Amino acid sequence: MNTRKGMFTQVWIVICLCLPLGSISANEHSLASSNKPLTQAQLADVQALYTQPATTEALSVLAQQLNLQLDTRGQFIQQRHLQVLKKPLLSQGQFIFSPTQGLVWQQLRPFSTLMVLKDQQLIQQNSQGKVQQLNAMASGSPIAQQVPRLLQAIMAGNIAALSADFTLFMPANYNAGTPWQLGLQAKDPQLRASMGNITLSGDTLLRSLIITSSQADISDYTQIQFLDAQQGPLSTTELELFSLGSESNQ
């Protein structure tokens, strides 16, 4: 049991390091043009966001603006910036999100991995094809149980679900119909120490996710950009990805 709890405690860290997804990779041009680090001014803006608690009115307006209740797929580019490295660690792939099926992340570069999140199960396939299934409820770990809820609530833009586990922050000058920014800070101290601050931004869809430390120094951070998002019914091939690991249960 302790081993399973430890594995779930590391799930968020694993996701931050190798968030992955679908069947079409982002091209080299988009990768090269999107890997510029955030400026000091941009990092300062992110940090300043966490001094502005979100109002009920602003959250209500944002919930109406988001259009995330349809099956959505797209590409991602993830950059992990560390002060000790001259260049960020880059990974890319494709995601599929379905309000009814769950979430698929398939990393294609620098190596192939696949992650499927549905209900309270996390199913992972590594680059060698080995499949591992983890059940959040069976783990008995509060962190393990919150991580799946967090990921699905983020992708669905479920403000009410996010409010249950996180203190939310928004710029005071947010206006309906304009690009938005939403800061998440876990209410649970242990979870906050593991996740740091999570900053979301977008328009009618989620476009960017930035993970920074909840401490004063946020020079080390992870940024995930969501590109070429398209909404519409999932194909048979896309639906099959949600069946990862089902064979072992039969």
C-alpha positions in Angstrom: 0.0 0.0 0.0 2.8 2.4 0.8 4.3 1.8 -2.6 1.1 2.6 -4.4 0.6 5.8 -2.3 4.2 6.8 -3.3 3.5 6.2 -6.9 0.4 8.3 -6.9 2.2 11.1 -5.0 4.6 11.2 -7.9 1.9 11.2 -10.6 1.7 15.0 -10.8 5.4 15.3 -11.0 5.5 12.7 -13.8 2.7 14.6 -15.7 4.6 17.9 -15.3 7.8 16.3 -16.7 6.3 14.4 -19.6 2.8 15.5 -20.4 2.1 13.8 -23.6 -0.8 13.1 -26.2 -2.8 11.8 -29.8 -1.6 10.8 -33.1 -0.2 13.9 -35.0 2.9 15.7 -33.8 3.4 19.4 -33.9 5.8 20.3 -36.8 9.3 21.4 -36.3 8.6 25.0 -37.3 5.9 25.5 -34.6 8.2 23.9 -32.0 11.1 26.2 -32.9 8.9 29.3 -32.9 7.2 28.5 -29.6 10.1 27.7 -27.2 11.0 31.2 -26.2 11.2 31.5 -22.4 8.9 33.8 -20.6 10.4 37.3 -19.9 11.0 38.6 -16.4 8.0 40.9 -16.9 5.8 38.0 -17.8 7.0 36.0 -14.8 6.3 39.0 -12.6 2.8 39.2 -14.0 2.2 35.5 -13.2 3.5 36.1 -9.7 1.3 39.2 -9.2 -1.8 37.3 -10.2 -1.6 35.4 -6.9 -2.3 38.7 -5.0 -5.7 39.1 -6.7 -8.3 36.6 -5.3 -11.0 35.9 -7.9 -14.5 37.4 -7.3 -17.7 35.4 -7.6 -18.8 37.7 -10.4 -15.6 37.3 -12.4 -15.7 33.5 -12.1 -19.4 33.4 -13.2 -18.6 35.5 -16.3 -15.6 33.2 -17.1 -17.7 30.0 -16.7 -20.1 31.4 -19.3 -17.3 32.4 -21.7 -15.7 28.9 -21.8 -16.8 26.5 -24.5 -15.3 23.2 -23.3 -18.2 20.8 -23.1 -17.5 19.2 -26.5 -15.0 16.5 -27.4 -11.7 18.4 -28.1 -8.4 17.3 -29.6 -5.3 19.2 -30.4 -1.5 19.4 -30.1 0.7 20.4 -27.2 4.2 21.7 -26.7 5.6 21.5 -23.2 8.7 23.4 -22.0 10.4 22.8 -18.7 12.7 25.8 -17.9 15.4 25.2 -15.3 18.1 27.8 -14.4 20.8 25.1 -14.5 20.1 24.4 -18.1 20.8 26.7 -21.1 17.8 25.3 -23.1 14.4 24.1 -21.9 13.4 20.5 -21.9 10.9 20.1 -24.7 8.3 17.5 -25.4 5.4 17.5 -27.8 2.4 15.4 -28.8 -1.4 15.5 -28.9 -4.2 15.5 -26.4 -7.8 14.3 -26.6 -10.4 15.4 -24.1 -13.9 14.1 -23.8 -16.4 15.1 -21.0 -17.8 11.6 -21.1 -14.7 9.5 -21.9 -11.9 11.2 -20.0 -8.4 12.5 -21.1 -5.7 11.1 -23.3 -2.2 12.4 -23.5 0.1 10.9 -26.0 3.7 12.1 -26.1 5.5 11.6 -29.4 8.8 13.4 -28.8 11.5 13.0 -27.5 10.1 9.5 -26.9 6.7 7.9 -27.0 4.4 7.5 -24.0 0.7 7.3 -23.5 -1.5 8.3 -20.6 -5.2 7.8 -20.2 -7.2 9.2 -17.4 -10.8 8.1 -16.9 -13.0 8.2 -13.8 -10.5 7.6 -11.0 -8.1 5.5 -13.0 -4.8 6.5 -14.5 -3.4 4.2 -17.1 0.1 4.7 -18.5 2.1 3.0 -21.3 5.8 3.6 -21.4 8.0 3.7 -24.5 8.6 0.0 -24.2 4.8 -0.7 -24.4 4.5 -1.7 -20.7 1.1 -0.7 -19.3 0.5 0.2 -15.7 -2.9 0.9 -14.1 -3.4 3.0 -10.9 -6.6 3.4 -9.0 -6.9 6.7 -7.1 -9.7 5.6 -4.7 -7.9 2.3 -3.8 -4.7 4.1 -3.0 -6.1 5.8 0.1 -4.0 8.9 -0.7 -5.8 12.3 -0.7 -3.2 13.6 -3.3 -3.9 10.6 -5.5 -7.6 11.2 -5.4 -7.3 15.0 -6.2 -4.9 14.7 -9.2 -7.4 13.0 -11.5 -10.2 15.5 -10.5 -7.8 18.4 -11.1 -6.8 17.3 -14.6 -10.3 16.7 -15.7 -11.6 19.9 -14.2 -8.9 21.9 -15.9 -9.6 20.5 -19.3 -13.3 20.9 -18.9 -13.1 24.4 -17.5 -15.2 23.3 -14.5 -14.9 26.3 -12.3 -17.1 24.9 -9.5 -14.9 21.7 -9.3 -11.7 23.7 -9.2 -13.1 25.9 -6.5 -13.6 22.9 -4.2 -9.9 22.1 -4.0 -8.2 25.4 -5.0 -8.1 29.0 -4.1 -8.7 30.9 -7.4 -7.1 34.1 -8.6 -8.0 36.4 -11.5 -6.9 39.9 -12.6 -9.2 42.6 -11.2 -9.6 44.2 -14.6 -11.0 41.0 -16.4 -13.8 41.8 -18.8 -16.3 39.4 -20.5 -15.2 38.2 -23.9 -11.6 39.0 -23.5 -8.6 36.7 -23.0 -8.5 35.4 -19.4 -6.0 34.2 -16.8 -6.9 32.1 -13.9 -4.5 31.1 -11.0 -5.0 27.9 -9.0 -3.4 27.4 -5.6 -4.2 24.1 -3.8 -5.9 24.5 -0.4 -4.2 21.4 1.0 -0.7 22.3 2.1 0.8 19.0 1.0 -0.8 19.2 -2.4 0.3 22.9 -2.8 3.9 21.9 -2.0 3.8 19.2 -4.7 2.1 21.2 -7.4 3.0 24.9 -6.8 0.9 27.5 -8.5 -1.0 26.6 -11.7 -1.8 29.5 -14.1 -4.3 28.9 -16.9 -5.0 31.2 -19.8 -7.1 31.2 -22.9 -10.2 32.6 -24.7 -13.1 30.2 -25.3 -10.6 27.4 -25.0 -7.7 26.7 -22.7 -4.5 27.8 -24.6 -1.7 27.7 -22.0 -0.9 26.2 -18.6 2.1 27.5 -16.5 3.3 25.7 -13.4 5.5 27.7 -11.0 6.7 27.4 -7.5 4.5 28.9 -4.8 7.7 30.4 -3.4 9.2 33.8 -4.2 11.6 32.5 -6.8 9.7 31.2 -9.9 12.6 31.1 -12.3 12.1 27.4 -12.7 8.8 26.7 -14.4 6.9 24.5 -16.8 4.8 25.9 -19.6 2.3 23.8 -21.7 0.9 25.4 -24.9 -2.3 23.9 -26.5 -2.3 24.3 -30.2 -4.6 23.7 -33.2 -7.5 22.7 -30.9 -10.6 21.3 -32.7 -13.9 20.3 -31.4 -16.3 17.6 -32.6 -17.2 13.9 -32.2 -14.3 11.5 -31.7 -13.3 9.1 -34.4 -13.2 5.4 -33.9 -9.4 5.5 -33.7 -9.5 8.2 -31.0 -12.1 6.3 -29.0 -9.9 3.2 -29.1 -7.2 5.0 -27.2 -9.5 5.2 -24.1 -9.5 1.4 -24.0 -5.8 1.2 -23.1 -5.4 -1.5 -20.5 -8.8 -3.0 -20.9 -7.4 -6.3 -22.2 -5.8 -7.0 -18.9 -9.1 -6.6 -17.1 -10.8 -9.3 -19.1 
